[in-house]
Amino acid sequence: MGQILAMVETRHMKLFRIGSNQAVRIPCGFELSGDEAVMRKVGDQLIIETPKKKMTLRELLDTFETIDEPFPEIEDLPTEAVDL
């Protein structure tokens, strides 16, 4: 994990207040895309990230690899009565 952190760019910045909220300006090069973000606190770290875009079923299915194997034969059994 230490190697991953070594590759992360860091900058120091000042915290300030807007009314009762604490704020920080996001410097150039650190901007997030879109108009929404998610923040979580992990120990003394704040993690701000753009929310993951929800995939449509079609987009999800497009990520699957094609199966070139034929489906096995399925025995067509008679249905059993169920007492409800």
MIZAPA-771275 format. One line per field, with one value per atom (N, C-alpha, C, O, CB): residue in three letters; atom name; x, y, z. Coordinates in Angstrom, 2 decimals, m for minus. Each point is the difference from the previous one (the first is absolute). Glycine has a CB too. Example, Ala and Ser with C-alpha at 12.3 -4.5 7.8 and 13.67 -1.06 7.14 Angstrom:
BEGIN
residuo [Ala,Ala,Ala,Ala,Ala,Ser,Ser,Ser,Ser,Ser]
atomo [N,CA,C,O,CB,N,CA,C,O,CB]
east [13.19,m0.89,0.90,1.04,m2.93,1.54,0.82,m0.77,0.51,0.67]
north [m5.69,1.19,1.20,m0.02,m1.15,2.22,1.19,1.09,1.11,m1.74]
up [7.80,0.00,0.00,0.66,0.59,m1.97,0.06,0.73,0.17,m2.32]
***
This chain:
BEGIN
residuo [Met,Met,Met,Met,Met,Gly,Gly,Gly,Gly,Gly,Gln,Gln,Gln,Gln,Gln,Ile,Ile,Ile,Ile,Ile,Leu,Leu,Leu,Leu,Leu,Ala,Ala,Ala,Ala,Ala,Met,Met,Met,Met,Met,Val,Val,Val,Val,Val,Glu,Glu,Glu,Glu,Glu,Thr,Thr,Thr,Thr,Thr,Arg,Arg,Arg,Arg,Arg,His,His,His,His,His,Met,Met,Met,Met,Met,Lys,Lys,Lys,Lys,Lys,Leu,Leu,Leu,Leu,Leu,Phe,Phe,Phe,Phe,Phe,Arg,Arg,Arg,Arg,Arg,Ile,Ile,Ile,Ile,Ile,Gly,Gly,Gly,Gly,Gly,Ser,Ser,Ser,Ser,Ser,Asn,Asn,Asn,Asn,Asn,Gln,Gln,Gln,Gln,Gln,Ala,Ala,Ala,Ala,Ala,Val,Val,Val,Val,Val,Arg,Arg,Arg,Arg,Arg,Ile,Ile,Ile,Ile,Ile,Pro,Pro,Pro,Pro,Pro,Cys,Cys,Cys,Cys,Cys,Gly,Gly,Gly,Gly,Gly,Phe,Phe,Phe,Phe,Phe,Glu,Glu,Glu,Glu,Glu,Leu,Leu,Leu,Leu,Leu,Ser,Ser,Ser,Ser,Ser,Gly,Gly,Gly,Gly,Gly,Asp,Asp,Asp,Asp,Asp,Glu,Glu,Glu,Glu,Glu,Ala,Ala,Ala,Ala,Ala,Val,Val,Val,Val,Val,Met,Met,Met,Met,Met,Arg,Arg,Arg,Arg,Arg,Lys,Lys,Lys,Lys,Lys,Val,Val,Val,Val,Val,Gly,Gly,Gly,Gly,Gly,Asp,Asp,Asp,Asp,Asp,Gln,Gln,Gln,Gln,Gln,Leu,Leu,Leu,Leu,Leu,Ile,Ile,Ile,Ile,Ile,Ile,Ile,Ile,Ile,Ile,Glu,Glu,Glu,Glu,Glu,Thr,Thr,Thr,Thr,Thr,Pro,Pro,Pro,Pro,Pro,Lys,Lys,Lys,Lys,Lys,Lys,Lys,Lys,Lys,Lys,Lys,Lys,Lys,Lys,Lys,Met,Met,Met,Met,Met,Thr,Thr,Thr,Thr,Thr,Leu,Leu,Leu,Leu,Leu,Arg,Arg,Arg,Arg,Arg,Glu,Glu,Glu,Glu,Glu,Leu,Leu,Leu,Leu,Leu,Leu,Leu,Leu,Leu,Leu,Asp,Asp,Asp,Asp,Asp,Thr,Thr,Thr,Thr,Thr,Phe,Phe,Phe,Phe,Phe,Glu,Glu,Glu,Glu,Glu,Thr,Thr,Thr,Thr,Thr,Ile,Ile,Ile,Ile,Ile,Asp,Asp,Asp,Asp,Asp,Glu,Glu,Glu,Glu,Glu,Pro,Pro,Pro,Pro,Pro,Phe,Phe,Phe,Phe,Phe,Pro,Pro,Pro,Pro,Pro,Glu,Glu,Glu,Glu,Glu,Ile,Ile,Ile,Ile,Ile,Glu,Glu,Glu,Glu,Glu,Asp,Asp,Asp,Asp,Asp,Leu,Leu,Leu,Leu,Leu,Pro,Pro,Pro,Pro,Pro,Thr,Thr,Thr,Thr,Thr,Glu,Glu,Glu,Glu,Glu,Ala,Ala,Ala,Ala,Ala,Val,Val,Val,Val,Val,Asp,Asp,Asp,Asp,Asp,Leu,Leu,Leu,Leu,Leu]
atomo [N,CA,C,O,CB,N,CA,C,O,CB,N,CA,C,O,CB,N,CA,C,O,CB,N,CA,C,O,CB,N,CA,C,O,CB,N,CA,C,O,CB,N,CA,C,O,CB,N,CA,C,O,CB,N,CA,C,O,CB,N,CA,C,O,CB,N,CA,C,O,CB,N,CA,C,O,CB,N,CA,C,O,CB,N,CA,C,O,CB,N,CA,C,O,CB,N,CA,C,O,CB,N,CA,C,O,CB,N,CA,C,O,CB,N,CA,C,O,CB,N,CA,C,O,CB,N,CA,C,O,CB,N,CA,C,O,CB,N,CA,C,O,CB,N,CA,C,O,CB,N,CA,C,O,CB,N,CA,C,O,CB,N,CA,C,O,CB,N,CA,C,O,CB,N,CA,C,O,CB,N,CA,C,O,CB,N,CA,C,O,CB,N,CA,C,O,CB,N,CA,C,O,CB,N,CA,C,O,CB,N,CA,C,O,CB,N,CA,C,O,CB,N,CA,C,O,CB,N,CA,C,O,CB,N,CA,C,O,CB,N,CA,C,O,CB,N,CA,C,O,CB,N,CA,C,O,CB,N,CA,C,O,CB,N,CA,C,O,CB,N,CA,C,O,CB,N,CA,C,O,CB,N,CA,C,O,CB,N,CA,C,O,CB,N,CA,C,O,CB,N,CA,C,O,CB,N,CA,C,O,CB,N,CA,C,O,CB,N,CA,C,O,CB,N,CA,C,O,CB,N,CA,C,O,CB,N,CA,C,O,CB,N,CA,C,O,CB,N,CA,C,O,CB,N,CA,C,O,CB,N,CA,C,O,CB,N,CA,C,O,CB,N,CA,C,O,CB,N,CA,C,O,CB,N,CA,C,O,CB,N,CA,C,O,CB,N,CA,C,O,CB,N,CA,C,O,CB,N,CA,C,O,CB,N,CA,C,O,CB,N,CA,C,O,CB,N,CA,C,O,CB,N,CA,C,O,CB,N,CA,C,O,CB,N,CA,C,O,CB,N,CA,C,O,CB,N,CA,C,O,CB,N,CA,C,O,CB,N,CA,C,O,CB,N,CA,C,O,CB,N,CA,C,O,CB,N,CA,C,O,CB,N,CA,C,O,CB,N,CA,C,O,CB]
east [0.83,m0.83,0.86,m0.39,m1.41,2.97,0.90,0.42,0.19,0.60,m0.63,0.39,m1.11,0.28,1.19,m2.70,m1.13,m0.04,m0.19,m1.11,1.48,m0.04,1.14,m0.16,m0.92,2.22,1.12,m0.31,0.61,0.92,m2.46,m0.33,m1.09,m0.27,0.91,m1.26,m1.09,0.55,0.87,m2.32,0.95,0.41,m0.69,m1.20,1.57,0.35,m0.58,0.29,1.00,m0.74,m1.14,0.18,m0.54,m0.98,0.80,0.81,m0.49,m0.88,0.29,1.78,m3.14,m0.91,m0.58,0.05,m0.59,m0.01,m0.59,m1.47,m0.69,2.33,m2.11,m1.42,m0.60,0.68,m0.33,m1.60,m0.67,m1.46,m0.46,2.04,m2.29,m1.40,m0.90,0.33,0.37,m1.83,m1.10,m1.20,m0.60,1.55,m1.29,m1.05,0.44,1.08,m2.86,0.98,0.35,0.71,0.32,m2.28,2.20,0.65,1.49,0.40,m2.56,2.96,1.41,0.14,m0.72,1.44,0.20,0.14,1.47,0.88,m3.09,2.46,1.32,m0.19,m0.93,1.90,m0.10,m0.06,0.72,1.07,m1.14,m0.52,0.63,0.91,m0.48,m1.51,3.31,0.93,m0.06,m0.49,1.96,m0.96,0.09,0.73,1.01,m1.01,m0.48,0.60,m0.63,0.24,1.85,m2.89,m0.67,m1.52,m0.73,2.60,m2.35,m1.44,m0.65,0.60,m0.22,m1.62,m0.80,m0.97,m0.46,0.66,m0.51,m0.95,m1.42,m0.24,1.84,m2.53,m1.40,m0.32,0.81,m0.85,m1.16,m0.46,m0.38,m0.72,m0.09,1.29,m0.34,1.23,0.77,m3.23,2.62,1.11,m0.48,m1.02,2.72,m0.95,m0.27,1.21,1.14,m2.63,1.24,1.09,m0.16,m1.11,1.30,0.92,m0.04,1.22,1.05,m2.33,1.14,1.08,0.52,m0.76,m0.22,2.29,0.67,1.11,1.05,m1.61,0.33,0.97,0.12,m1.00,2.27,m0.06,0.17,0.09,0.43,0.74,m1.57,0.03,m1.41,m0.96,3.01,m2.17,m1.24,0.24,0.99,m1.67,m0.21,0.11,m1.18,m1.16,2.37,m0.90,m1.03,0.14,1.09,m1.10,m1.08,0.05,m1.31,m1.04,2.67,m1.57,m1.23,m0.73,0.62,0.40,m2.34,m0.75,0.14,0.09,m1.72,1.64,0.06,m1.30,m1.09,2.66,m1.44,m1.17,m0.64,0.67,0.34,m2.31,m0.72,m0.11,m0.39,m0.91,1.63,m0.07,m1.42,m0.71,3.11,m2.78,m1.26,0.25,1.15,m1.91,m0.30,0.14,0.76,0.84,m2.99,1.86,0.68,1.50,0.80,m2.90,2.50,1.42,0.68,1.13,m1.64,m0.19,0.55,0.18,1.06,m2.15,0.08,0.08,1.11,0.64,m3.09,2.69,1.07,1.39,0.95,m2.42,1.61,1.30,0.32,1.15,m1.43,m0.72,0.21,0.64,m0.26,m1.70,2.81,0.60,m0.99,m0.82,3.13,m2.22,m0.87,0.40,1.18,m1.51,m0.67,0.25,m0.20,m1.07,0.30,1.82,m0.06,m0.41,0.00,1.76,m2.11,m0.41,m1.51,m0.75,2.67,m2.37,m1.44,m0.63,0.63,m0.30,m1.56,m0.71,m0.30,m0.31,m0.70,1.09,m0.31,m1.50,m0.81,2.78,m2.32,m1.40,m0.64,0.61,m0.14,m1.67,m0.73,m1.21,m0.81,1.60,m0.88,m1.11,m1.30,m0.08,1.62,m2.55,m1.30,m0.85,m0.70,0.83,m0.07,m0.72,m1.41,m0.22,2.38,m3.11,m1.35,0.00,0.78,m1.80,0.14,m0.08,m0.67,m0.82,0.72,0.45,m0.61,m1.01,0.24,1.86,m3.23,m1.03,0.51,0.66,m2.48,1.51,0.41,m1.26,m0.85,3.07,m2.34,m1.17,0.24,0.86,m1.38,m0.23,0.13,m1.02,m0.07,0.93]
north [m1.19,1.19,1.24,1.01,m2.24,1.20,1.14,0.42,1.20,m1.94,m0.21,0.34,0.75,0.91,m2.92,1.66,0.70,1.44,0.92,m3.07,2.37,1.34,0.85,1.22,m2.12,0.31,0.76,0.61,1.00,m2.50,0.91,0.50,1.07,0.62,m2.84,2.46,0.94,1.41,0.25,m2.00,2.67,1.40,0.64,m0.21,0.33,0.65,0.67,1.49,0.43,m2.53,2.87,1.45,0.40,m0.58,0.98,0.56,0.55,1.20,0.77,m1.57,0.94,1.13,0.44,m0.73,m0.09,2.00,0.57,m0.38,m0.06,1.98,m2.16,m0.21,1.35,0.84,m3.25,2.64,1.25,m0.29,m1.13,2.47,m0.37,m0.15,0.79,1.11,m1.44,m0.26,0.67,m0.22,m1.08,0.75,1.34,m0.16,m1.03,0.14,0.45,m1.60,m1.02,m1.20,m0.96,1.69,m0.69,m1.11,0.26,1.13,m1.63,m0.53,0.09,m0.30,m0.85,0.17,1.36,m0.18,m0.02,0.41,0.74,m1.64,0.00,0.23,m0.54,m1.03,2.37,0.18,m1.18,m0.40,2.95,m3.09,m1.10,0.64,0.68,m2.28,1.38,0.66,m0.57,m1.10,1.55,0.34,m0.39,m1.34,m0.20,2.64,m3.32,m1.32,m1.05,m1.19,2.32,m0.69,m0.93,0.04,m0.63,0.93,0.41,0.14,m1.35,m0.91,3.19,m2.40,m1.20,0.30,1.13,m1.87,m0.25,0.19,m0.03,m0.55,m0.50,1.64,m0.03,1.09,0.89,m3.32,2.34,1.03,m0.60,0.62,0.75,m2.59,m0.69,m0.79,m0.49,0.35,0.03,m0.79,m0.71,0.36,1.25,m2.62,m0.76,0.18,m0.11,m1.61,2.00,0.16,m1.03,m0.22,2.70,m3.12,m0.89,0.26,0.42,m2.17,1.49,0.21,m1.37,m0.84,3.05,m2.41,m1.24,0.41,0.48,m1.70,1.02,0.46,1.51,0.71,m2.89,2.68,1.44,0.45,1.12,m1.13,m0.84,0.33,0.28,m0.67,m0.75,2.41,0.23,m0.45,0.38,1.59,m2.77,m0.49,0.56,m0.24,m1.91,2.92,0.61,m0.62,0.01,2.18,m2.72,m0.63,0.21,0.25,m1.96,1.59,0.09,m1.32,m1.06,2.71,m1.61,m1.26,m0.83,0.52,0.59,m2.41,m0.91,0.08,m0.01,m1.54,1.64,0.02,m1.38,m1.01,2.82,m1.83,m1.28,m0.48,0.76,m0.16,m1.86,m0.58,m0.47,m0.47,m0.23,0.85,m0.60,m1.51,m0.43,2.58,m2.92,m1.44,m0.28,m0.91,0.50,1.15,m0.19,0.23,m0.78,1.49,0.38,0.29,m1.10,m0.39,2.84,m2.96,m1.10,m1.25,m0.64,1.59,m1.30,m1.20,0.13,m0.99,0.60,1.60,0.22,m0.24,m0.20,1.85,m1.63,m0.23,m1.49,m0.37,2.50,m2.99,m1.44,m0.56,0.47,m0.64,m0.83,m0.68,m1.00,m0.56,0.86,m0.50,m0.96,m1.42,m0.32,1.94,m2.46,m1.41,m0.78,0.03,0.22,m0.94,m0.75,m1.46,m0.78,2.29,m1.88,m1.37,m0.13,0.91,m1.19,m0.85,m0.20,m0.27,m0.58,m0.32,1.32,m0.28,m1.49,m0.63,2.95,m2.89,m1.43,m0.22,0.91,m1.23,m0.89,m0.35,0.00,m0.47,m0.90,1.87,0.03,m0.90,0.16,2.20,m3.31,m0.95,0.74,0.74,m2.66,1.72,0.65,m0.88,m0.90,2.03,m0.86,m0.80,0.56,1.20,m1.79,m0.29,0.50,0.79,m0.28,m1.68,2.95,0.80,m0.80,m0.88,2.99,m1.80,m0.69,0.94,1.20,m2.58,0.82,0.80,0.47,m0.75,m0.52,2.51,0.56,0.40,0.70,0.13,m1.28,0.34,1.35,0.13,m2.58,3.45,1.33,0.16,1.06,m0.12]
up [0.00,0.00,0.00,m0.58,1.78,m0.57,0.03,m1.38,m0.24,2.45,m3.15,m1.37,m0.71,m0.78,0.72,0.31,m0.63,0.50,m0.80,0.61,1.49,0.56,m0.54,m0.12,2.17,m2.38,m0.52,m1.35,m0.37,1.63,m2.02,m1.33,0.04,m1.03,0.10,2.07,0.12,0.13,0.84,0.22,m1.88,0.09,1.20,0.21,m2.72,3.28,1.16,m0.06,m0.57,1.94,m0.77,0.16,1.36,0.48,m2.99,3.12,1.26,m0.30,m0.92,2.16,m0.48,m0.22,1.32,0.99,m3.29,2.32,1.21,0.06,m1.02,0.99,1.23,0.25,0.37,0.59,0.17,m1.10,0.37,0.31,m0.19,m1.24,1.89,0.38,m0.93,m0.42,2.80,m2.69,m0.68,0.91,m0.01,m2.39,3.18,1.00,1.03,0.58,m2.27,1.91,0.99,m0.64,0.70,0.68,m2.69,m0.71,m0.20,m0.27,m0.88,1.29,m0.33,m1.48,m0.53,2.89,m3.04,m1.44,m0.40,0.77,m1.12,m0.84,m0.60,m1.50,m0.59,2.38,m2.40,m1.45,m0.66,0.44,m0.21,m1.26,m0.73,m1.05,m0.90,1.27,m0.25,m0.92,m1.42,m0.23,2.17,m2.86,m1.41,m0.09,0.67,m1.42,m0.06,m0.15,0.89,m0.18,m0.43,1.59,0.90,m0.20,0.77,0.88,m2.66,m0.22,m0.23,m0.57,m0.37,1.38,m0.23,m1.14,m0.14,2.57,m3.22,m1.08,0.55,1.07,m2.71,0.92,0.39,1.01,0.25,m0.68,1.00,0.94,1.35,0.78,m2.71,2.21,1.23,0.46,m0.82,0.17,1.97,0.55,1.25,0.59,m1.53,1.34,1.22,0.91,m0.45,m0.77,2.50,0.96,1.11,0.49,m1.01,0.89,1.15,0.86,m0.50,m0.80,2.58,0.93,0.43,0.47,0.33,m0.96,0.40,0.96,m0.43,m1.78,3.50,1.00,m0.08,0.16,m0.31,m0.08,m0.11,m1.47,m0.27,2.49,m3.14,m1.43,m0.51,0.40,m0.70,m0.57,m0.74,m1.43,m0.63,2.11,m1.99,m1.37,m0.78,0.34,0.38,m1.75,m0.84,m1.39,m0.58,1.92,m1.87,m1.31,m0.73,0.61,0.25,m2.17,m0.77,0.14,0.01,m1.64,1.73,0.13,m1.26,m1.11,2.67,m1.36,m1.14,m0.79,0.57,0.68,m2.57,m0.86,0.01,m0.18,m1.28,1.68,m0.02,m1.45,m0.89,3.00,m2.32,m1.34,m0.29,0.88,m0.73,m1.39,m0.44,m0.14,m0.03,m1.19,1.14,m0.18,m1.30,m0.05,1.34,m2.32,m1.29,0.14,m0.52,m0.70,1.92,0.20,0.80,m0.30,0.21,1.11,0.80,m0.85,0.05,2.00,m2.82,m0.84,m1.03,m0.35,0.68,m0.82,m0.98,0.59,m0.75,m0.39,2.47,0.62,0.12,0.23,1.03,m1.43,0.12,m1.26,m1.11,2.65,m1.35,m1.15,m0.59,0.72,0.28,m2.28,m0.68,0.38,0.07,m1.99,2.17,0.31,m1.30,m0.61,3.06,m2.84,m1.26,0.21,m0.96,0.06,2.13,0.29,m0.19,0.35,1.26,m2.16,m0.14,1.37,0.89,m3.23,2.50,1.24,0.09,m1.01,1.02,1.19,0.14,m0.18,0.21,1.34,m1.93,m0.11,1.37,0.97,m3.03,2.17,1.27,m0.14,m0.91,1.44,0.38,m0.05,0.33,0.98,m0.32,m1.49,0.19,0.91,m0.46,m1.82,3.57,0.99,0.19,m0.14,1.30,m0.82,0.28,1.31,0.91,m2.14,1.30,1.22,1.10,m0.26,m1.10,2.59,1.15,0.63,0.12,0.29,0.01,0.65,1.36,0.71,m1.92,1.56,1.29,0.74,m0.54,m0.37,2.17,0.81,0.65,0.87,m0.45,m0.85,0.58,1.09,0.63,m2.78]
***
